[in-house]
Amino acid sequence: MEALIFATNNQHKVDEIRMVLGETFNIITLKEAGIDIEIPEPHNTLEANAKEKSSTIHKLTKKNCFGEDTGLEVDALSGEPGVKSARYAGNDRSFKANIDKLLDNMKHSVSRNARFRTIISLILNGEEKQFEGICEGVILKERRGENGFGYDPVFMPNGSAKTFAEMTTEEKTTFSHRQKAMSKLINLLQALK
């Protein structure tokens, strides 16, 4: 299978996706592909931002690639932080500051329902396809766990007694929104083999 360039500079996401794919596909990071750019996320939907990433890399390389955008959508905050999840508390992308702002904004919320939503935009042989993965859960009132990244210490998926940050990578994969979107992508790629 030809290599797929993953349009991200986020090593956590790369590690998670490589864990899901195992040896099935050869995932190349931007760094490994010799691409040193920060791809903008200027749009107000996950779908458009994911497409921005894949199309930017495809224009540069003409190679098969994929990009993804993930957002945490909280019902009590009308879907915030959504596309602004990584920069919720500012452009420095501080996980701690983002969680602090989220918990502060939710301090009077009775509903704690939220979801992680991932959109993957794959460009294969010049054609774009999108895949969605959703993980429903709740936002806790305080952090639990040391693993993972982003909002993982305060997000507990439905059907679990652990936050994402209390899980091993293998445990997280069974619930993961990114895993669900990747499974759809893998199914397509395997069907084309």
C-alpha positions, -999 to +999 in steps of 0.1 A: +000+000+000+013+034-009+020+057+020-006+082+032+005+116+044-013+126+076-018+164+075-010+172+111+018+184+134+001+169+164+022+138+175-005+127+199-029+123+170-003+105+149+005+080+177-032+074+182-039+067+145-008+045+142-020+025+171-054+020+154-038+011+120-010-011+133+011-022+103-018-021+079-009+012+063+022+033+061+013+067+077+037+095+070+037+126+091+042+161+077+077+161+093+086+128+078+074+140+044+097+171+048+068+195+051+072+222+077+041+243+076+013+251+100-020+245+082-046+271+090-080+261+104-100+292+092-134+276+088-164+273+111-170+236+106-149+205+113-157+193+078-142+224+061-112+225+083-104+188+076-107+195+039-084+225+042-057+203+057-059+175+032-063+198+001-033+219+013-011+189+015-024+174-017-017+207-036+019+206-022+027+170-028+001+155-053+002+125-031-026+106-013-032+122+021-057+128+048-064+155+073-087+155+103-103+180+126-118+171+159-140+192+182-155+188+216-192+198+215-209+206+248-247+207+248-249+233+277-225+256+258-245+254+225-218+232+209-188+251+222-158+248+220-164+230+187-140+240+160-122+263+185-114+233+208-076+236+205-076+274+209-106+277+233-086+297+259-062+314+234-038+308+205-011+291+227-032+259+227-028+252+264-046+220+274-047+233+310-061+267+301-087+252+278-100+228+305-100+257+330-121+278+307-145+249+299-150+240+336-156+277+345-181+281+316-199+250+328-199+257+366-237+263+366-246+237+340-269+209+351-265+191+317-230+177+313-236+160+280-209+164+254-194+146+224-161+144+206-166+146+169-139+138+143-140+144+106-114+129+084-109+142+049-091+117+026-078+127-008-072+095-027-062+097-064-073+133-065-108+126-050-120+137-016-141+116+008-151+124+043-156+101+073-172+110+107-167+095+141-186+105+173-181+096+209-208+107+233-201+113+270-201+138+298-179+165+311-168+159+348-165+188+373-128+180+379-099+164+362-092+127+365-062+108+350-028+116+335-029+100+301-041+114+268-042+150+258-066+179+253-099+175+272-092+139+281-090+144+319-126+158+321-143+137+294-159+104+304-174+084+275-208+068+279-205+032+290-172+038+309-164+047+345-131+062+334-121+094+317-101+092+285-071+103+307-075+074+330-075+049+301-046+031+284-044+039+247-059+005+239-089+012+262-094+047+247-094+031+212-125+011+220-145+044+226-126+068+204-143+091+179-110+092+160-110+053+159-146+053+146-137+077+117-105+058+110-124+025+108-146+039+080-114+052+062-097+018+066-128-001+053-127+021+022-090+016+017-092-022+022-121-024-003-099-007-029-069-032-024 
